[in-house]
Amino acid sequence: MSENATRTVTTWSLEQTAPGDLIDARPVDEATGLRIVRSELPSVAFSRFLYCEVGEDVEWTDRLPWTREQWRLWLERPGVETWVAYERGTPAGYIELDGATEDTSGRGARPGSTVEISYFGLLPEFRGRGIGGRLLAHGTRRAWDLADRWDGRPPTSRVWLHTCSKDGPYALGNYQGRGFRIFAKEVTREIPGEKGDAASAPRPPAQRPAAE
């Protein structure tokens, strides 16, 4: 395989280890038509819509093959939350918090106290308008107070995420601008489309159980 047929992908892992690490963005002013609310009722169709529309041009492909049951099981886990930004009633982007997956990095202060920002992004037509920073700040704040909404969960001691160079030229700076610090970096080479090109990958509908 020619070197020119591959590309370099840099992946950064970032974290906050105290609520005070969060650098806030401009406050959300609902008078401007922007609202950020939690999608409290798990919806496979809505979550899949957000994932596909936000992730299409940045090559999110890992969940494209998921069945409806896989989506349901993920969304119904205690500690998983989806927060959605709306501009004048239209979904503009979302942030997904995962407080359910065990932290095996050894960096969490207490078992069950780590929250991962598993997905974050805006639909293409809403990018570059200052919404992303406010959505990220709001979602990070909700990661820090996750225990307030889930009985029996210890207070959050660490919020982390990873991003890569395929996420666009401003992604890393946006995270650092909100107070996230890099703790790991990995550089790999990959063949474009080898793991599924989001632009051309089919989008099978979430599989519904057969009618009884």
C-alpha positions in Angstrom: 0.0 0.0 0.0 1.4 3.4 -1.0 2.3 5.8 1.7 0.2 8.4 -0.2 -2.9 6.1 0.2 -2.8 6.5 4.0 -3.3 9.4 6.3 -2.0 10.4 9.7 -4.6 10.7 12.4 -3.8 12.2 15.8 -6.0 11.3 18.8 -5.9 13.3 22.0 -7.3 12.3 25.4 -8.2 15.2 27.6 -9.6 15.5 31.2 -10.7 17.7 34.0 -10.2 16.5 37.6 -12.1 19.2 39.5 -15.2 21.2 38.8 -13.1 24.4 39.1 -11.2 23.3 35.9 -14.2 24.2 33.8 -13.8 27.5 32.0 -17.2 28.8 31.3 -18.5 30.1 27.9 -21.0 32.9 27.3 -24.2 32.1 29.2 -27.0 30.6 27.3 -29.6 33.3 26.7 -32.9 31.8 25.9 -34.1 35.2 24.6 -31.8 34.6 21.6 -33.7 31.3 20.8 -31.0 29.0 22.1 -32.0 26.4 24.7 -30.1 23.3 26.1 -32.3 20.6 27.6 -31.9 17.0 28.6 -33.5 14.4 26.5 -34.9 12.6 29.5 -36.9 9.9 27.7 -34.5 7.6 25.9 -35.4 7.6 22.1 -33.5 5.3 19.8 -34.8 7.2 16.7 -33.8 10.6 18.1 -30.4 9.6 19.4 -29.6 7.8 16.1 -30.6 10.9 14.1 -28.3 13.1 16.2 -25.4 10.7 15.9 -25.8 10.3 12.1 -26.4 14.0 11.3 -23.6 15.4 13.5 -21.1 12.7 12.7 -21.6 12.2 9.0 -18.8 14.5 7.7 -16.4 13.8 10.6 -16.5 10.0 10.0 -18.4 8.7 13.0 -19.1 5.1 12.0 -18.8 2.9 15.1 -22.6 3.0 15.8 -23.9 2.8 12.3 -24.3 -1.0 12.5 -26.1 -0.9 15.9 -29.5 -2.5 16.1 -32.4 -0.9 17.7 -31.8 -3.2 20.8 -28.2 -2.1 21.0 -29.2 1.5 21.0 -31.9 0.9 23.6 -29.6 -0.9 26.0 -27.0 1.8 25.7 -29.5 4.7 26.3 -31.2 3.1 29.3 -28.1 2.5 31.3 -28.0 4.5 34.6 -25.7 7.5 34.2 -26.1 7.9 30.4 -27.5 11.3 29.5 -28.1 13.2 26.3 -28.3 17.0 26.3 -29.5 18.7 23.2 -29.1 22.3 22.0 -32.1 23.8 20.2 -32.1 27.0 18.2 -35.7 28.3 17.9 -37.0 24.8 18.3 -34.6 23.1 15.8 -32.0 20.6 17.1 -28.6 22.2 16.6 -26.3 19.7 18.3 -25.9 17.4 21.3 -23.5 16.1 24.0 -23.7 12.6 25.3 -22.5 11.8 28.8 -21.5 8.3 29.8 -21.3 7.8 33.6 -22.0 4.1 33.3 -18.9 2.6 31.7 -16.2 1.5 34.1 -13.1 3.6 34.1 -10.1 1.3 33.6 -7.5 4.0 33.1 -6.6 4.1 36.8 -7.0 7.9 36.7 -10.4 8.1 38.4 -10.2 9.0 42.1 -13.1 6.7 43.1 -14.9 3.7 41.4 -17.9 4.9 39.5 -17.0 8.6 39.7 -15.7 9.1 36.2 -17.9 10.6 33.4 -16.9 10.4 29.7 -18.1 12.8 27.2 -18.7 10.1 24.6 -20.1 12.3 21.8 -20.3 16.0 21.3 -21.0 18.1 18.1 -23.2 20.3 16.1 -25.2 19.8 12.9 -23.2 21.3 10.1 -25.5 24.3 9.5 -25.1 25.4 13.2 -21.3 25.4 13.3 -19.2 28.5 13.6 -21.9 30.5 15.5 -20.7 30.2 19.1 -23.2 27.5 20.0 -20.5 24.8 20.4 -18.6 26.4 23.3 -21.8 27.0 25.2 -23.1 23.5 24.7 -19.8 22.0 25.7 -19.6 24.2 28.9 -23.2 23.3 29.8 -22.6 19.5 29.1 -19.4 19.5 31.1 -21.2 21.2 34.0 -23.9 18.5 33.9 -21.1 15.8 33.9 -19.8 17.3 37.2 -23.2 17.3 38.8 -24.3 13.9 37.4 -24.6 12.4 40.8 -27.4 14.9 41.7 -29.6 13.1 39.2 -28.7 9.5 39.8 -29.3 8.0 43.3 -26.5 6.1 44.8 -23.8 7.5 42.4 -20.7 9.0 44.0 -19.8 12.6 43.2 -18.0 13.0 39.9 -14.2 13.1 40.3 -13.1 13.2 36.7 -14.6 14.2 33.3 -12.7 13.1 30.2 -13.0 12.7 26.5 -11.0 12.0 23.4 -11.0 13.8 20.1 -9.0 13.4 16.9 -7.8 15.4 13.9 -10.7 14.2 11.8 -13.0 16.2 14.1 -12.0 19.4 12.4 -9.5 22.1 13.0 -11.2 23.7 16.0 -12.2 20.7 18.1 -9.1 20.5 20.2 -9.0 24.2 20.8 -12.6 24.2 21.9 -12.0 21.5 24.5 -8.9 23.3 25.8 -10.7 26.6 25.8 -13.2 25.0 28.3 -10.4 23.9 30.6 -9.7 20.3 29.4 -6.0 19.2 29.6 -4.3 16.7 27.4 -3.1 13.6 29.2 -2.4 11.3 26.3 -1.7 11.6 22.5 -1.5 8.9 19.9 -0.5 9.2 16.2 -1.5 6.5 13.8 -1.8 6.0 10.1 -5.0 4.7 8.5 -6.4 3.9 5.1 -9.4 6.3 4.5 -12.6 4.3 4.4 -10.9 1.1 5.8 -13.1 1.2 8.9 -16.1 2.5 7.1 -16.3 5.9 5.4 -19.1 7.9 6.9 -19.8 9.7 3.7 -20.5 6.5 1.8 -21.4 4.0 4.5 -25.0 2.8 4.3 -27.4 3.8 7.1 -29.5 0.8 7.8 -32.6 1.7 9.8 -32.5 0.8 13.4 -33.9 -2.7 13.4 -37.3 -3.0 14.9 -38.7 -6.3 16.4 -41.0 -8.1 14.1 -44.7 -7.5 14.7 -46.3 -10.2 16.8 
